[in-house]
Amino acid sequence: MAINLKNFLLSQSRKSIIGYFQDLDHIDGVAISAISANLYKDPRDDLVLFYFRDGANCASVYTQSKIISENIKWNLNVKNNSIKALMVNTRNANAFTGKLGFKGIVQIAEELSKQLTIKMTQDEEKINLVKPNQILFGCTGTIGEVFPTEKIKQSIPTLIKKIKYTQNKYLWIKAAMGIITTDLTPKLAMEECKIGSSDVKIYGIAKGSGMIFPKMATTLGYIFTDADLPSLVLKKLLKKNIETTFNAISCDGDTSTNDMVSIFSTKKIKHPKIKSANDDKLKEFDKKLHSVLLNLAKRIAADGEGASKFVSVNVLNAKTFIDAKNIAFSIANSPLVKTAIAGEDPNWGRIIMAIGKANVQLNLEKLAINFGNIKVIEKGQLLPNYQEIEVAEYMRGQKIDLTVDLNIGNKNFTAYTMDLTKKYIEINADYRS
């Protein structure tokens, strides 16, 4: 199966070889289809289906915005323990579309459930109903535009016809490309581990480039594992690991109406039964899940709209986790800090400003600041032998690490962001053109 190369090469930054991406291959219990429903002016994959023929346990976390999209309203009402499908469309957020937007989701769910029931009957030669309340939806794109219900409904037969039960690297990239909007690259990650003596896989894809700030997820992210884990265990693992991964990124300080991260367990691998998220047999799985989520989150921050630099903001030895997080994001979300980084200006005064406005109690006599491995501030004072030319040289790199050590506690937090360039303004000024 050929990948949609036109979609894959939309920008120069996509010219990196496919080998840059991890070798996601087949994972039992997941089937994938990605097609064009003609939601954009120019044809590209914009509708993606993940199909769980034998059902999947699921857990999700959603945006904390007080205005949420119609698909999330639908998802929040899905109480079924066995999910059969996830459909994701791009180009249209289905947010602030009111009753008509929700009605569109209902109609698509009914049509998709009917068509999938037919598909299952053909595959298994027995009637095996797929119910509308076994389907989840992801939507991303422009807020407030009429939801393209009919276009999506008319594309369902083709979407189902092109379902692939065996995945490979190219199909995963095709699916990841099918859910992006202003992203320049697809986001994929994978890990493998053991539960007991059984090998399990954890695969993930995500999208996100703008309107990125943690109030749960700040993007669309979908994780798939062939482990056999109950939904309650998945929920606890996801909620725990989201805090220092997807909730640790920011591109522009704006939170979407559509944010969601979901994890699906296809139950295909036989391993010791797991009843609790605290089970010792889950330690390796827990660690690898965090790795997948962090990998995806970093890819989102690095691919922020107009980004030329990937920035890590490390806050160390705060009194509380919240204090560390507040200072990290005060720096990561500061337009003055981000534009200084874009201009490769070692303006450490802007870091001081951002720390001060975070409303966290400090002991300035203990404050230390590093740019990479270069110490700039120690014990609240500029180093006597500080050489700005050395820091300016460091700022020319594409990866910038800022470290703030408060030296008043033992709590740490790292935020991930990008610089703020003229390109960011161009992308968002022309977003609907």
N, C-alpha and C positions, 0 to 999 in steps of 0.2 A: 504494500500500500504506500503510495507516494504522499509525502507531507505537502501541505499547502505552502509551496515555496514563495508565492506572491505575498502571502500573509507573513511568512517567516522573515522576509527581506524588506520589510516596510521602511527600515531605517538603516543607516550605516552601522549602527551599533549591533545590529542583528547579524552582521557578517561573520561573527565569531563562529568557528566550526561547531557542528552539533556535538562533537566530542566534549565540549565544555560542560555539557549537561550529564548528570549521572545516568547510569545505565538502568533505568527503570524498565523492567521487562514484564513478565506475566505475573499476575496475582489472582489466585483462584477466587471466584465469586463475584468478580467485577466485569462488566461488559461496557464498552465505550462506543459512542457515536458522536461525530462532530461534523456539522454541515453548515451551509449558508442558507439562512432563511430570508436573505435579501433585506436585512435590517439596516444595512449601510448603503450609501450611494454606489460604492464600488464593492463587488462581490468579495467576501472573505468569510471564513468560518465565524459564525456568531451565535450558534445554538449547539449546546453540548449536552449529551445525555449520559449519565452513569446509571447502569441498569444492574440490579441485584436480583437475578432470577430466583434464587432461593432465600431471598430476604437478607437484611443486614441489621444488626443492632446499631443504634446511632445516638450521638449526643452532639449538641450544638451550643455555641455561645453567640449572642447577638449584640448589636449596637445598643448603646445606652442613650442615644439621641431620643429626645421627646417626640420627634417626628420620624416615623418608621415607614418603610415601603410596604406595599400591599402584599408582596410575597412573604415578608417576614410575619405579617399578621396571620397569613395562612399557616406558615410553619409553626408558629406558636400554638396554634390550635390542633396541630397534628400530635395526637397522643399515642398513636400506634407504635408498638414495640418492634414491629418488623417493617422496615422501610424497603420498598421495591425499586424506587427510582429517585434520582436527583436530576432535575433539568435546570440548566443555567443559560440565560440569554444575556447578551451584551447589547450595547447601543441605547437601551432604555431602562431606567432605574425602576419604573413602575412605582414611583414615590410621588406623593401629593397628586395622585390621580383619582382619589376618592372611590366611590362605590363602583364606578365603571372599571377602574383598575383591578379591584378585588374580584369583580364579576369575571374579568378576563382570566384571572388565575383559576377560578372555579371551572370555567369552560375548558381551559387547557387541561386541567387535572382530569376532568371527566373524559375528554377525548383521548388523552394519553393512557389513562387506565383501561379504556375500552380497547385501544390498539395493542397495548401490551398484553392484555388478556388473550387476544387473538394470537399474538406472537407466542405466548407460552403454550397455548393449546396446540399450535402447529409444531412446536419444538418437542413437546412431551406427550402429545396425543392424548391429553386429558385436560378437562377444564380446570384451570387453576386461576381463580380470579385475582386481578390486581385492583385494589380499591383506591379511589381518589385520595383517601386519607393515609395512603402508604407512599405518597409522593411528596418530596420536598422541592422547593424552588429557590434558585439564586438569580437575582437580577442586578445588573450594573449598567450605568450609562447616565444619560441626562435626566435630571429631575423635572417633573411637571409636564412632560410630553405625553400625549395619548398613547397608552400601551398598545402595541401592534398585535392584538389578540388573533386576528384572522390570519396574518402572515405566519405566526407561529403554529396555529392550528393546522394550516394547510401544509406545513413542513413536516408534521409529525409522521406521516407514512414514510417519507424519505429518511427521516431520522431513524426510524425503527428498522427500515430495510438495511441501513448501513451499520447496524450494530455489529461490533466485532467482539467475539467471546474470548479471543486470545490477543493480548496486548503485546506491544513491543515499544522500544524507545521512541520511535517515530510517532506512534499513535498517542503516547502520553504527551509528546511535544505538541502534536496537533490539537489535543484537548486543551492543553495549557494556553496555546495561542488563541483558541476559540473563545476564551473567557476574558481576554484582555481588552482594555479601552485605550488609554494613552500610554500604557506600558510600552517600553522599547524591547523588552525581552520576556519570554515566558519564564515562569518560576516553577522549578521542580526540585524535589529532594527525596531521598530514600535512605533507609537504614534497615539492617537485618539484625536479629537478635534471637535469643532463646527464651522460651517459657518452659521450665523443666528441661527436658532433653529435646524438645521440639523446636525446629527452626521456624521463625515467623518473619513476615515482611511488614514494613511500614512505609507506605508511599504517600507523597503529598504534592499537590499543585496549588498555586495561589495566583491572585492578580492584585495589583495595587500600584499606584504611581503618584496619584494626587488625592487630595481630600483624606490625608492620612494622619490620624492622631488617636492614640489609644483611649477609647472609651468602651472597650471590650476587644474588638478585633481589628477594626480600621481597614478592612479589605474583605475579599472573598478568599477563603482557604478551605481546601478539602483534603482530608487525610483518610487513607484506606489501609486497613490491615486485615490479614487473613486469620488473625488470632480469634479465639472464641471468648469474647469478653462481654459481660452484661452491660446494658445501657447505663446503669447507675455507676458502674466502675469507670466506664468511658467518660461520663460526665465529670466525675471527681478528678480523673487524670487530666482532662482537658482544661478544666477550670484552674487547676494547680499550675500547669505548665504555660498557660497563656499569659500569666502575669509578667514573666521575664522574657517573653518572646514577642508575640504580636502586640502585647500591651507595653512593649518597650521601644516601639518605633514611632517616629513622627517625621512627616515630610513638610507639612505646612501648618500644623496646628488645627486643622479642620476635621471634624468627625462626620462620617457619612451616615445617611439614613438607611443604608443597605448592608452594613457590615455583618458578616457571619463567618464563623469557622466551625466546620462540622467534621466529626470523625465517624467512620463507618467500619464496623467489624463484620466480616463475611462469615465467620465461624467455620472456616474450612479446615483449619489445622487442629488436630486433636492434641491436647496438652492437659496437664493437671487442671482440674476445675478451679476457677478463680471466683471468689465470692466478695472479696474486699479489695479496694484500691491500695490498701496497706499490706497486702500479701507479699511476703518476702520474695516469692517467685516472680513478682512483677518488677523488681528493682531494675533489671536490665532493660525491660520494655519501657519503663518510665523514663529512664535516661535517654534511650534512643528516640522516644517520642519527643522529648524536649529538643533533641538535636535536630530532628526534622522540622519542628516548628520554628526553631531559631534560624535554621538555614533559610527557610522561606521568608521569614521576617526580615533578615538582613538583605536578601535579594530585593525585597520591596523597597527598603530604604535606599539601597544603592542605585535603584532604578527610578528614584523620585524624579518628578517632572523637571527637566532641565538640568539634572544633577551632573556635576563634573567631578565631585569628590564624595566619598563615603566617610561619614564621621561617627566615631564612637565617643560618647561622653561618659566617663567613668567617675562616679562619685563614691569615695571610700570613707569608711570609718565615721559614718554619721551616727547620731544617737538613735534614730529610728529608720526603718525601711521607707516610711512615707517622706521623711526629711530628705533622704538620699534621692528618692524618686522626684520630689518637687524641684530640687536643685538641678538634677540632670535634665529635666524637661524645660526648666527655665532657660537653661543654656541652649538646648537643642531646638527650642521653638523661637529663639530670639532672632528677628530679622537682621539685627545689627551684627550678631555673631556670625550668622550664616552668610551674610554678604561679605563680611571681612574674610571668611574662609574662601569664598568664591574669588575674591580679589587677591588671595594669597598674602594677606596682610596680617602679621603676627600681633594683632591688637589685643593684648592680654587684658587691657582695661575693660573691654566689652565682656569678658568672662567675669571679671569682678562685678560689673554692673548686674549681670544676670544672676549671679549668686546672691547679691544683696536684695534683689527684688523678689526672691523666692519665699520670703517671710519665714525663714528658718533661723533659730537661735545659733549663733556662731561664737567661736573664740578665735578672733582674728590672729592672735599670737601663735596659733597652731596651724593656720591655713597654709596649704602647699598646693601649687599648680604646676603641672607638667604639660608640655606639648611633645607628644611622643615620649622619648627618653630624656628630653631636654628639660631640666628643672628651671622654672622661671621665678616662681614665688616660693619662699621657704620661711616658715615661722612668721607669716604675714608680711614679709618684706621682699622687695625685688632683690634678687641675688646681686651682690656687688660686682661680680664679674659677668653679668648678663650681657650676651652678645646677640643683638637683634638680627644680625645678618645670618646667624646660625639657625634661628627659628624661621626666618623668612625662607631659607633654603628648604627646611622641612615642609613648609606650607605648600611647596610646589608639587608635592606628591599627591596621588589620587586617593590615598587612605590616610585620614587624619585621626589621631587618638588624642583626646583631651582628658586629662586626669585631674580631678579635684579631690584632695585628701583633707578632710575636716579634722581628723585626729582627735575626735571627742567621743567616739563610740566604736561599734563593730558592725554596723549595718552598711551594706553596699548596694548600689544599683547602677546598671549601665543602660543608657538610652542610645538608640541608633538613628541617625538622621543623614541629611545631605546638605550641601551648600545651596544657596539661593542665588540663581543666575538670571541674566536677562532672558534666557530661553524659557524659564518658568513663566514669565509674564507673556511671552509670545504664545506659548502653548495654551494658556488659559484665556488669553484674549481672543484666540481663534478657535476655541474649543467647539463651538457649535457651527462654525463656518463650513 
